């Protein structure tokens, strides 16, 4: 069997396994296997084919890892306005309890409210920055 057929078969197998497992890194390795197949079509020796597979596949994996590391960390679901539509809403706090909590009417119901750590509780308009359980975490607007 020709070297190129073996490389294409391995690349196809890596893609199938990636589709079954969802491991994106296998696509990067399949890219290296496909590059080795192309080098086999070009008439390179077996050693060069293996080096091409290692360099292209390994380089693609490292590049992807570096690019993923530079992205900002996702917000927790309680603080993510894409996952929780209450984040960013405003509420009016009339009075704070001595324990640092308050009660506000929001969306037709009474909610327990706490101020963001490190801030002094003051009355007035506040913006919801996070939801922890059934408690709104707010900061002064």
N, C-alpha and C positions, 0 to 999 in steps of 0.2 A: 504494500500500500504506500502511496506517495506521502511524503512528509506534509505537504499542504493539506491533504485530506485529514490527516490526524489532527493538525492544528485547528482546522475548521470544525471538526467534530468536537474537540475539547472546548472551543469557543461556544458552540451551540449548547453543549452540556452545561457550561457555566451560566449561560443565559437562562436555560430551563430551571436550574437550581435557584437562580436569583428570583425568577418569577414565583417559584414555590415558597421561598423563604422571605423575600422582601429585603434581602441584604444588598444594598446598592453597591457595595464594594466589589461584589462579584462581577458587576458590569464593567468596572474598571479593569479587573483582571481579564475579562473576556476581550477587552480592547487590546490588551497585550498579546493574547493568544491570536487574535485576528491579525495583528501586526506581524507576528511570527509566521502566520500562513502566507501573508503577502511577501515576506522575505524568502519563504520557500519557493513561491512562484517565481521570484527573481533569481533563483538559483543559488542562494546562500547555503553555506554548510550547516550541518546540524548544530554545531557550537554557536555559530552566529545567530541562528534561529532562536536558540534558547536565550542567548543574551538579549536579543531584541524583545522577546516575550517578557523577560525579567525587567528590563529597563523601562519599556513602555507601560507594562502593567503596574510595576512598582511606582513609577513616576506618576501615573494617573491616580493611584491610591493616595500617595503623599500629597499631591496637589489638591485633591478633593478634601482631605483631612485638614490641610491648612486653610482652605477656603471656608470650611464649616466652622473652624475655630475662631475666625474673625467676626462671625455674625454675633449680634447681640443675643443674650440669653432670653428665652421667652418668659413672659410674665406668668405668674401663678394665675390659675383660673379665676380666683377671687378678685384679682387686681387687673385682669385683662378686659378692656372694654369690648373686644371682639367676642369674648365668651360670656360676658355678663353685662347686660344692657343697663344695669343700675349704676355702674361705674361711670363717673362724670356727672351724674345727676346732682341737683342742688337740693338741700333741705334747710329748714330754718330751725335752729336750736334756741329755745326760749330760756332754758335754765339748765345748768349742769348739777348733777348730784355730787356730794362730797367724795364719792369713790371714783369720780372721773367718767361716769356714764351719764347718759341723758335718754329721754324718750321723745320721739318725734312722730308726727303723722306723715306718712309717705305712702303714696299709691293706695290710699283708702284704709290703711292699717297702721297700728302703732308699731314702731320699730325701736329697738334698743340701739343706741349710738355710743361710740367711744371715739375720742380724738386720737389722731395719729401720734404715736410715741414721740416725745421730745417737744411737743407743742403745748402751750398753755390753753386750757379750755376757756373760750370766750363765747358769748352769745352772738347770734346773728346768722347770716347765710354761710353755709358750709358746703363743700363739694365732697361727694362720696368718692373715695380713692380705692377702697377695697371692701369686700364682704367676707366676713369670717363667720361661718355658720349662719345664724340669723341676726347677726350684729353688723351694723354699718360702721366702717371706719371712715372718719371725715377729717378734712382740713379746712381751715378758714379760707374763704375766697378773697 
